[in-house]
Amino acid sequence: MDQLRLYIANKNYSSWSFRPWIAMEACGIPFEEVLTPFDFPAGNPRFREFSPTGRVPVLHHGKLRIWESLSIIEYVAELFPQAGLWPQDRGDRAVARSISMEMLSGFRALRNACPMNIRRPKGRIELPDGVMDDVARIETIWRTRRAASGGPYLFGTFSAADAMFAPVVNRLDVYDVAQSVDTLAYMTAMKTHPAWRKWEAASRAEPWIVPEDEA
């Protein structure tokens, strides 16, 4: 099999890169990481050299190019069915995909006001309307899924759904907007996962600062 090569941007800021990276790392899927930092506002012209959209992440597999976080996760889940990226139960898989798509298309108030920033010292900022509504919905998803599965992750063991929400865990943590004990317990499970810690250590070692993502 041709080697999987995942193109990502700054680990400190790139929430979209974080999702497929932690999914593959946590589930033991071998891949080569290629990091190209954000050198310009909203991207880097060099992304066009390897990405059809000029954005990251992008997965190269031989001559095949796959972009968008969830599409990458779906592709590697088919390549490595034994890795358990999606829950075994058909109903759980459907729900996992539903909440992953909700993450992909929603929660814009939170995402716009609170950029992912692993290195950011914990502290609150003034939040615009809609952010706490997003937080409440996210907490409901997490609480409902962990109650149904028994935790510690959304579907018991770590899955693609957890990977899709990983950047939100950082946002609720560093902007200090988590509301419930159950939410904090889930965030602790995520932040102590070896894959999370590996990403975090690399983030903190990065030299780059992107002013637009320093809320």
Phi, psi and omega per residue, in radians:
M1 nan 2.373 3.059
D2 -1.078 2.593 -3.137
Q3 -1.201 2.476 3.010
L4 -1.447 2.312 3.118
R5 -2.191 2.057 -3.091
L6 -1.830 2.071 3.105
Y7 -1.621 2.186 -3.095
I8 -2.332 3.035 3.041
A9 -2.001 -2.894 -3.071
N10 -0.796 2.225 3.129
K11 -1.205 -0.470 -3.137
N12 -1.156 -0.595 -2.984
Y13 -2.017 -0.469 -2.903
S14 -1.443 1.590 -3.133
S15 -1.113 -0.638 -3.117
W16 -1.185 -0.642 3.079
S17 -1.170 -0.648 -3.071
F18 -1.036 -0.678 -3.018
R19 -1.064 -1.021 -3.141
P20 -1.205 -0.542 3.139
W21 -1.076 -0.886 -3.088
I22 -1.238 -0.537 3.082
A23 -1.075 -0.833 -3.094
M24 -1.259 -0.729 -3.133
E25 -1.145 -0.811 -3.084
A26 -1.158 -0.532 -3.080
C27 -1.720 0.156 3.010
G28 1.301 0.482 3.132
I29 -1.577 2.117 -3.073
P30 -1.281 2.377 3.101
F31 -2.772 2.776 3.019
E32 -1.724 2.324 3.114
E33 -1.689 2.324 3.047
V34 -2.196 1.966 -3.072
L35 -1.813 2.187 3.020
T36 -2.137 2.032 -3.007
P37 -1.311 2.776 2.959
F38 -1.200 1.945 3.102
D39 -1.821 -0.184 -3.106
F40 -2.352 2.764 3.088
P41 -0.965 2.264 3.058
A42 1.150 0.421 3.042
G43 2.564 -2.755 -3.114
N44 -2.712 2.208 3.136
P45 -0.971 -0.454 -3.135
R46 -1.160 -0.354 3.113
F47 -0.985 -0.515 -3.133
R48 -1.121 -0.348 -3.132
E49 -1.195 -0.453 -3.084
F50 -2.289 -0.076 -3.085
S51 -2.144 2.220 3.134
P52 -1.160 -0.350 3.134
T53 -1.773 -0.144 -3.057
G54 1.339 0.304 -3.123
R55 -2.294 2.922 3.055
V56 -2.090 2.757 0.088
P57 -1.480 2.813 3.016
V58 -2.428 2.397 3.073
L59 -1.883 2.228 3.022
H60 -1.807 2.281 3.060
H61 -2.396 1.713 -2.986
G62 1.097 -2.238 3.119
K63 -1.522 -0.086 -3.093
L64 -1.441 2.442 3.069
R65 -2.126 2.215 3.113
I66 -2.171 2.237 3.126
W67 -2.141 2.958 -3.025
E68 1.336 2.277 -2.998
S69 -0.946 -0.885 -3.055
L70 -1.190 -0.620 3.084
S71 -1.116 -0.691 3.092
I72 -1.094 -0.787 3.139
I73 -1.092 -0.747 3.118
E74 -1.073 -0.710 -3.106
Y75 -1.135 -0.840 -3.114
V76 -1.226 -0.469 3.060
A77 -1.126 -0.611 3.085
E78 -1.300 -0.623 3.109
L79 -1.178 -0.625 -3.059
F80 -2.210 1.212 -3.099
P81 -1.074 -0.457 -3.134
Q82 -1.263 -0.224 -3.087
A83 -1.318 -0.315 3.072
G84 1.253 0.638 3.134
L85 -1.123 -0.570 3.078
W86 -1.992 2.654 3.120
P87 -1.017 2.637 -3.132
Q88 -1.229 -0.658 -3.106
D89 -1.236 2.336 -3.074
R90 -1.065 -0.744 3.119
G91 -1.112 -0.742 3.097
D92 -1.106 -0.687 3.101
R93 -1.063 -0.722 3.141
A94 -1.111 -0.760 3.126
V95 -1.170 -0.709 3.115
A96 -1.045 -0.717 3.105
R97 -1.221 -0.624 3.131
S98 -1.099 -0.836 -3.119
I99 -1.272 -0.474 3.058
S100 -1.174 -0.718 3.087
M101 -1.185 -0.654 3.070
E102 -1.064 -0.712 3.075
M103 -1.097 -0.723 -3.086
L104 -1.130 -0.670 -2.994
S105 -1.838 -0.161 -3.017
G106 -2.095 -2.886 3.072
F107 1.003 0.673 -3.069
R108 -1.202 -0.596 3.139
A109 -1.062 -0.806 3.116
L110 -1.131 -0.810 -3.066
R111 -1.136 -0.651 -3.126
N112 -1.296 -0.660 -3.068
A113 -1.421 -0.482 -2.995
C114 -2.263 1.387 3.136
P115 -1.063 2.586 3.049
M116 -1.077 2.358 -3.127
N117 -2.759 1.677 -3.058
I118 -1.079 -0.643 -3.058
R119 -1.427 -0.152 -3.007
R120 -1.118 2.273 3.019
P121 -1.086 2.460 -3.085
K122 -1.132 2.295 3.122
G123 3.069 2.620 -3.100
R124 -1.455 2.682 3.006
I125 -2.220 2.899 3.060
E126 -1.221 2.215 -3.018
L127 -1.880 2.377 3.082
P128 -1.288 2.950 3.109
D129 -1.004 2.478 3.055
G130 1.752 -0.411 -3.068
V131 -1.134 -0.843 -3.094
M132 -1.231 -0.437 2.999
D133 -1.135 -0.728 3.070
D134 -1.074 -0.771 -3.137
V135 -1.064 -0.749 -3.131
A136 -1.086 -0.717 3.128
R137 -1.170 -0.737 3.116
I138 -1.073 -0.786 3.137
E139 -1.101 -0.619 3.085
T140 -1.111 -0.775 3.100
I141 -1.025 -0.873 -3.083
W142 -1.099 -0.790 -3.108
R143 -1.119 -0.765 -3.115
T144 -1.125 -0.796 -3.083
R145 -1.225 -0.697 3.140
R146 -1.211 -0.585 3.081
A147 -1.161 -0.663 -3.120
A148 -1.279 -0.635 -3.038
S149 -1.643 -0.357 -3.045
G150 1.546 -0.024 3.082
G151 1.204 -2.978 0.075
P152 -1.353 -0.231 -3.141
Y153 -1.776 -3.107 -2.987
L154 -1.120 -0.588 3.132
F155 -2.159 0.637 3.138
G156 1.579 -1.443 3.050
T157 -1.552 2.845 -3.120
F158 -1.051 2.367 -3.109
S159 -2.456 3.122 3.097
A160 -1.021 -0.569 3.132
A161 -1.102 -0.714 3.066
D162 -1.092 -0.707 3.116
A163 -1.070 -0.706 -3.126
M164 -1.151 -0.531 -3.131
F165 -1.648 -0.022 -3.070
A166 -0.978 -0.800 3.126
P167 -1.093 -0.512 3.106
V168 -1.206 -0.610 3.056
V169 -0.993 -0.779 3.092
N170 -1.086 -0.762 -3.114
R171 -1.093 -0.822 -3.133
L172 -1.135 -0.491 -3.141
D173 -1.313 -1.061 -2.960
V174 -1.280 -0.427 3.071
Y175 -1.652 0.052 2.997
D176 0.970 0.902 -3.121
V177 -2.053 0.103 3.073
A178 -1.135 2.439 -2.990
Q179 -1.857 -0.477 -2.956
S180 -2.224 2.786 3.089
V181 -1.082 -0.698 -3.138
D182 -1.118 -0.685 3.091
T183 -1.075 -0.786 -3.131
L184 -1.112 -0.611 3.111
A185 -1.147 -0.739 3.108
Y186 -1.137 -0.751 3.127
M187 -1.070 -0.660 3.093
T188 -1.131 -0.742 3.099
A189 -1.041 -0.730 3.134
M190 -1.178 -0.804 -3.024
K191 -1.276 -0.284 3.104
T192 -1.730 -0.021 3.075
H193 -1.138 2.419 -3.123
P194 -0.970 -0.618 3.135
A195 -1.172 -0.723 3.088
W196 -1.051 -0.819 -3.090
R197 -1.096 -0.620 3.109
K198 -1.138 -0.795 3.103
W199 -1.097 -0.782 -3.112
E200 -1.074 -0.783 3.140
A201 -1.049 -0.737 3.113
A202 -1.169 -0.656 3.116
S203 -1.060 -0.791 -3.080
R204 -1.219 -0.351 3.128
A205 -1.538 -0.165 -3.092
E206 -1.236 2.494 -3.139
P207 -1.547 -0.220 -2.955
W208 -1.441 2.517 3.033
I209 -2.216 2.234 3.112
V210 -1.922 1.806 -3.035
P211 -0.971 -0.638 -3.075
E212 -1.187 -0.310 3.123
D213 -1.802 0.182 3.106
E214 -1.756 1.299 -3.106
A215 -1.178 nan nan
